[in-house]
Amino acid sequence: MEPTAEKFVNQYLEAGGAPFNTMNLLMTSYEGLAAMANMVNRDMTTAFGPSVSTAITDAVGRKIVESFDPQKADVEYGETGQLPEYIEAMLPHQDWRKMIYRLSERYPSSTMLSAALQHIADQGYQAEMTLLSSASLHTHVFYSLLAECLEKISPANEENLQEKMGELISTVCRREQTYLLAQYVFHGVQQKLGPQAMGIRRIAQDLESYMFDNYKRPQLAINIRLLLNGLAVGGGDRIADAVASIIQDAYAAAGDVASIYNEYHGAVASGKPAPSVSILQNERVLGPIIEQAFGHLWGTAAQKQRPELASKCTWLIAYATQCADGLPDSVSIDKVQQLVGQMKEVREELPARPIQTHVYGILPKILEWINTPILARIVLLWVRDVTTYDNFTYYSTYFTSSEVPVLFLLLEEIAYRQPLLKPLVFAAYKDSFESRVPDFPPEKQIKLQKMVINRIAVLAQLDYVLPVLNYFDAKKELIDESVIVYFLCRLLAQFDAPYPTEFYTPVLGLLQHAIDGVKVAKEKDVMCVRDFLARVDDDQARALGAMLVDDATGSPISID
């Protein structure tokens, strides 16, 4: 029976219609399709099992999708402003929700389907909808999905942010419209909250990087970034043209630097309102400018012979890093000039690929420089080049197993003083860990790896343990088991029980892989592993612990 039959019967009777005629019409026109469908479903399920019910549901769903009329559905929804009862009854069932998703992708402008998607989101099924492109076309649904994703990301920190970004990326980056909406929302939050929006700024930058690197849509990301910063797209705006060129080429050409410098420096010098500095703070703009000013320190093609270009680069870098949260009014010109002087000192006094005695001679100044984030970044890039230059010649010349290279201690100090640079510090550690120094015998190469591991263990203690564990888990097939055991023991020495699941799960995976190496390790390392396993309430931990027991004596294996 049609859902509206009762309504029309009441209208007929109120208008003076005869009840007998009503009964006669209902009896002669009733076909009982719903009852027959239920009977067929029941009989086939009884005969062939529950799997047949799913097949019937799929067949009915396909028929509904084929015959669905969005205009009639919208008229029905518009009369009451509420979803029909039969639609609400379908939504708790996943098979029918999937049908709604298929319909919404075929008819994205349907008002009733949009309301159905909103109802599904309100009922807590956002996880199903993150991969649904049509859901993101309805802004009220999209905002709910965006809020849900941000709630899941909110507990994240520097070490696990990337792991928690997956759902947000799939929700935001599938379409141009949703990417624009998300970046617009994030930009508004940054404008409103100022310094308190650092986390949102980081998320917006990561989304932009993902759009560049994975979706291969650099022009889209560039244009949206320019528009959000009040710059014209398509020519006629000097800053916009120069920024677009730098981002596309990943290189700060002299003409582009001069254009940007003239606009920002000219506004500051004349006292006029300066353009938005947020675009200058973008990593894909600031990074090439840093390369242009300081690249000679790590061997890239830079313009050391052109002091006027270097001075413009250093001024732009200082201005960008001194503007708090992209607000030009917050910058102190005196501090900008002070930082420009410090960067000039770094350019002139930091030696390119020095011998060890030169490093010791300038070390006091380096320790002073790394108190400033941008100078610490420059020093870090310099250290990374010194250690990796010419196939790791630095280690061939200076590495001894009894002493930690001073540059590694410098990296450790940078990670401690400048927490936001920990990913770059870890990248430098990984370079050295994966190195293959040409004249090193295997035993000396392993000693180098163990030296690096000692520094990585300290970095892990500085709230960076999950990226470290993920890296070793990804590389475990390429690493000697004895090195994995050494890493785990150094890592476990940095942490105490109780261990969170996200910590002990990858550790158990590494132990499972290197269990033979654990069995032949030194007694103190075996005891370290067994103590860890005893403190983890997990079946895998108990199984691994049992493997480290001598079957004959029941005592821990002891190997000197």
Disulfide bonds with the S-S distance in Angstrom:
none
